Amino acid sequence: MKKEETSVIKANALLEGNHRFNLTETKLLLAVIAQIKRDDTEFHDYRVHIRGFLELMKVQPKSYNHIRKVCRLFKAKVIEIKTDDGYLITSYFSDIQVYDHHGYIDFTISPKMKKYLLQLRDNFTIFDIRNIINCKSVYSIKIYQLLKQFEKIGTRSFTVDELRKMLGLPDGYKRWGNLKDRIINVAQKELLDFSDLYFEYKTERKDRFIHSITFTIHRQLLHKRLLQKDNAVHYIDLTSKALTEDARLKAEDSIPWSKAKEMLK
């Protein structure tokens, strides 16, 4: 798959919007948005072939009927976007057409989303969806997008309440221990394993409680991921072209074997 077919461009206000999508919905949304061309002035109907989507995104629904159910629930979900004079409460799609006998879905994006997805000139973030297709936590994908937005700056800080809201967390994550162990630490491992960036973090207390968190964002010079297969290590680049261990690599893309073993643990 070509890079231009896997790049997503979103307005930063959209990245920070309050929404609660599950993992399949999030990956389906990215598969649609990746089809938008940078010079598009209008939305088109965007087609996703179900089998290809399932293979690419490592999603395993029970059946095609499950996909239809996903689309029905997905269309009903709203997003809340901060605007200059209030909030926009809307949804991504005005229509979703599921073709049972053809194996594909056509998505019509809501006109309200134009200013957040088309002809973006500033205050936007671009990333390649191949960096997050292997994530098993939807919150890892959300954290990736929030950190990608500040990649060049190198750090990003949130109050704990701000982070909970941007991630769309349910009430079960009000305790810091749950947020740390089940969301942040999981994202830290998944982004290190699968993406082009990783992070460290530190927290600050206010009175007796964790009040804020600061992420330090690092770019992974090795823009490849490692796959353990048949007791041999292969280098897999993000275009899915496999290179064996003794393949010729650029110097900036190589890593010592000790580091490779650490990443495979």
C-alpha positions as CSV (number, residue, x, y, z in Angstrom):
1,M,0.0,0.0,0.0
2,K,1.4,3.4,-1.0
3,K,2.2,6.0,1.6
4,E,-0.2,8.5,0.2
5,E,-3.0,5.9,0.6
6,T,-2.3,5.5,4.3
7,S,-1.8,9.1,5.4
8,V,-4.4,10.8,7.5
9,I,-4.7,14.6,7.9
10,K,-6.9,15.9,10.7
11,A,-7.5,19.3,12.2
12,N,-6.1,19.5,15.7
13,A,-9.5,20.4,17.1
14,L,-10.7,17.1,15.8
15,L,-7.9,15.1,17.4
16,E,-8.8,16.7,20.7
17,G,-12.6,16.3,20.3
18,N,-14.6,14.3,22.9
19,H,-15.8,11.0,21.4
20,R,-16.0,7.4,22.4
21,F,-15.2,5.0,19.6
22,N,-14.2,1.4,20.1
23,L,-11.2,-0.2,18.4
24,T,-13.0,-1.4,15.2
25,E,-14.8,2.0,14.8
26,T,-11.6,3.9,15.2
27,K,-9.7,1.8,12.6
28,L,-12.7,1.9,10.2
29,L,-12.7,5.7,10.5
30,L,-9.0,5.9,9.8
31,A,-9.5,3.7,6.7
32,V,-12.0,6.1,5.4
33,I,-10.2,9.4,6.2
34,A,-6.9,8.0,4.6
35,Q,-8.7,8.1,1.2
36,I,-9.2,11.9,1.3
37,K,-6.7,13.6,-1.0
38,R,-4.8,16.6,0.2
39,D,-6.1,18.8,-2.7
40,D,-9.8,17.6,-2.4
41,T,-12.3,20.5,-2.1
42,E,-15.3,18.3,-1.6
43,F,-16.1,15.0,0.0
44,H,-16.8,12.0,-2.1
45,D,-18.3,8.6,-1.2
46,Y,-15.4,6.6,0.3
47,R,-15.4,2.8,-0.2
48,V,-14.0,0.3,2.2
49,H,-13.7,-3.3,1.1
50,I,-14.5,-5.4,4.1
51,R,-12.1,-8.3,3.7
52,G,-9.2,-6.0,2.9
53,F,-10.0,-3.8,5.9
54,L,-10.2,-6.8,8.2
55,E,-6.8,-8.1,7.0
56,L,-5.1,-4.7,7.1
57,M,-6.4,-3.6,10.4
58,K,-6.1,-7.0,12.2
59,V,-9.7,-6.8,13.1
60,Q,-11.7,-10.0,13.7
61,P,-15.4,-9.4,13.9
62,K,-17.7,-12.5,14.1
63,S,-19.2,-12.0,10.6
64,Y,-20.2,-9.5,8.0
65,N,-23.4,-9.0,10.0
66,H,-21.2,-7.8,12.8
67,I,-19.8,-5.2,10.4
68,R,-23.3,-4.0,9.6
69,K,-24.0,-3.7,13.3
70,V,-20.8,-1.8,13.8
71,C,-21.7,0.7,11.1
72,R,-25.2,1.2,12.5
73,L,-23.9,1.9,16.0
74,F,-21.0,4.0,14.6
75,K,-23.3,6.3,12.7
76,A,-25.3,7.0,15.8
77,K,-22.3,8.2,17.8
78,V,-21.7,11.9,18.2
79,I,-18.5,13.8,18.5
80,E,-18.0,17.1,20.4
81,I,-15.6,19.6,18.9
82,K,-14.5,22.8,20.7
83,T,-15.1,25.9,18.5
84,D,-14.2,29.6,18.9
85,D,-17.7,30.3,20.2
86,G,-18.8,27.1,21.8
87,Y,-19.0,23.4,20.8
88,L,-20.0,21.6,17.6
89,I,-22.0,18.4,18.4
90,T,-22.1,16.3,15.2
91,S,-21.2,12.9,13.7
92,Y,-18.6,11.9,11.1
93,F,-21.0,10.3,8.6
94,S,-24.3,11.4,7.1
95,D,-24.8,8.0,5.4
96,I,-23.3,4.5,5.4
97,Q,-24.3,2.1,2.7
98,V,-23.4,-1.6,3.4
99,Y,-23.5,-3.9,0.4
100,D,-24.1,-7.4,1.7
101,H,-23.5,-9.2,-1.6
102,H,-20.5,-7.2,-2.8
103,G,-18.4,-7.1,0.3
104,Y,-17.9,-3.4,0.7
105,I,-19.2,-0.3,2.4
106,D,-19.7,3.3,1.1
107,F,-19.3,6.1,3.6
108,T,-20.6,9.6,3.1
109,I,-18.9,12.1,5.4
110,S,-21.0,14.8,7.0
111,P,-20.6,18.3,5.4
112,K,-20.0,19.7,8.9
113,M,-16.6,17.9,8.8
114,K,-15.2,19.9,5.9
115,K,-13.3,22.4,7.9
116,Y,-11.7,19.7,9.9
117,L,-10.7,17.3,7.0
118,L,-10.4,19.3,3.8
119,Q,-8.0,21.9,2.5
120,L,-6.2,22.2,5.8
121,R,-3.5,24.9,5.9
122,D,-2.6,25.2,9.5
123,N,-3.4,23.6,12.9
124,F,-3.4,20.1,11.6
125,T,-1.6,16.8,12.2
126,I,-0.6,14.3,9.6
127,F,0.3,10.7,10.3
128,D,0.5,7.3,8.7
129,I,-2.1,4.8,9.8
130,R,0.4,1.9,9.4
131,N,1.9,3.1,12.6
132,I,-1.2,2.2,14.6
133,I,-2.8,-0.7,12.8
134,N,-1.4,-3.3,15.1
135,C,-2.5,-1.5,18.3
136,K,-5.0,-3.5,20.3
137,S,-6.1,-0.7,22.6
138,V,-8.1,2.1,21.1
139,Y,-6.6,4.4,23.7
140,S,-3.1,3.7,22.4
141,I,-4.3,5.1,19.0
142,K,-5.8,8.2,20.7
143,I,-2.6,8.8,22.7
144,Y,-0.5,8.4,19.5
145,Q,-2.6,11.1,17.7
146,L,-2.4,13.5,20.6
147,L,1.4,13.0,20.9
148,K,2.0,13.1,17.2
149,Q,0.5,16.6,17.2
150,F,3.3,17.7,19.5
151,E,6.1,15.6,18.1
152,K,8.3,18.5,16.9
153,I,7.9,20.2,20.3
154,G,8.9,17.1,22.1
155,T,6.7,17.3,25.2
156,R,3.0,17.6,25.9
157,S,1.2,18.2,29.2
158,F,-2.3,17.5,30.3
159,T,-4.2,17.7,33.6
160,V,-5.5,14.3,34.4
161,D,-9.1,15.5,33.8
162,E,-8.1,16.9,30.4
163,L,-6.6,13.7,29.3
164,R,-9.6,11.6,30.5
165,K,-11.9,13.9,28.5
166,M,-9.8,13.8,25.3
167,L,-9.5,10.0,25.5
168,G,-13.3,9.7,26.1
169,L,-12.7,7.5,29.1
170,P,-15.6,6.0,31.0
171,D,-16.1,6.6,34.7
172,G,-14.2,3.5,35.7
173,Y,-10.9,5.3,35.0
174,K,-11.4,8.1,37.6
175,R,-8.7,6.4,39.8
176,W,-5.2,7.2,38.7
177,G,-4.0,3.6,39.2
178,N,-6.5,2.4,36.6
179,L,-5.6,5.1,34.1
180,K,-1.9,4.5,34.6
181,D,-1.9,0.7,34.4
182,R,-4.6,0.0,31.9
183,I,-4.3,3.0,29.5
184,I,-1.0,4.9,29.7
185,N,1.4,2.0,30.3
186,V,-0.4,-0.1,27.7
187,A,0.0,2.7,25.2
188,Q,3.6,3.2,26.1
189,K,4.4,-0.5,25.2
190,E,2.2,-0.6,22.1
191,L,3.7,2.6,20.6
192,L,7.2,1.4,21.3
193,D,6.4,-1.9,19.6
194,F,4.5,-0.7,16.6
195,S,4.8,3.0,15.8
196,D,7.3,5.6,14.8
197,L,7.3,7.3,18.2
198,Y,7.4,6.3,21.9
199,F,7.1,8.3,25.1
200,E,8.2,8.6,28.7
201,Y,6.1,10.4,31.2
202,K,6.1,12.0,34.6
203,T,3.4,13.2,36.9
204,E,2.8,16.1,39.3
205,R,0.7,16.1,42.5
206,K,-1.6,18.7,43.8
207,D,-2.4,18.2,47.4
208,R,-2.5,14.3,47.7
209,F,-3.6,13.5,44.2
210,I,-2.0,13.1,40.8
211,H,-3.0,16.4,39.0
212,S,-1.1,16.5,35.7
213,I,1.0,14.4,33.4
214,T,3.8,15.4,31.1
215,F,4.7,13.2,28.1
216,T,8.2,13.4,26.6
217,I,7.9,12.3,23.0
218,H,10.7,10.5,21.2
219,R,10.9,9.6,17.5
220,Q,12.1,6.0,16.8
221,L,14.9,6.2,14.3
222,L,14.2,2.6,13.4
223,H,11.1,3.2,11.3
224,K,10.6,-0.6,11.2
225,R,9.1,-3.1,13.5
226,L,10.4,-6.5,14.4
227,L,8.7,-9.8,13.8
228,Q,9.6,-13.1,15.5
229,K,8.9,-15.9,13.2
230,D,10.2,-19.5,12.8
231,N,13.0,-18.6,15.3
232,A,14.4,-16.0,12.9
233,V,14.2,-12.2,13.2
234,H,13.0,-10.3,10.2
235,Y,12.9,-6.6,9.7
236,I,9.5,-5.4,8.5
237,D,9.2,-1.9,7.2
238,L,6.0,0.0,7.2
239,T,5.3,-0.8,3.5
240,S,5.1,-4.5,4.5
241,K,8.2,-5.4,2.5
242,A,10.2,-7.9,4.5
243,L,13.9,-7.7,4.9
244,T,16.0,-10.5,6.4
245,E,18.5,-9.9,9.1
246,D,21.5,-9.9,6.7
247,A,19.7,-7.5,4.3
248,R,21.4,-4.3,3.4
249,L,20.0,-1.5,5.6
250,K,20.7,2.1,5.7
251,A,22.9,3.1,8.6
252,E,20.2,5.3,10.2
253,D,17.7,2.4,10.1
254,S,20.0,-0.2,11.8
255,I,19.9,-1.2,15.4
256,P,22.2,-3.3,17.5
257,W,21.1,-6.9,18.2
258,S,21.0,-6.2,21.9
259,K,18.3,-3.6,21.3
260,A,16.4,-5.9,19.0
261,K,16.3,-8.5,21.8
262,E,15.0,-6.0,24.2
263,M,12.2,-5.0,21.8
264,L,11.2,-8.6,21.3
265,K,10.7,-9.3,25.0
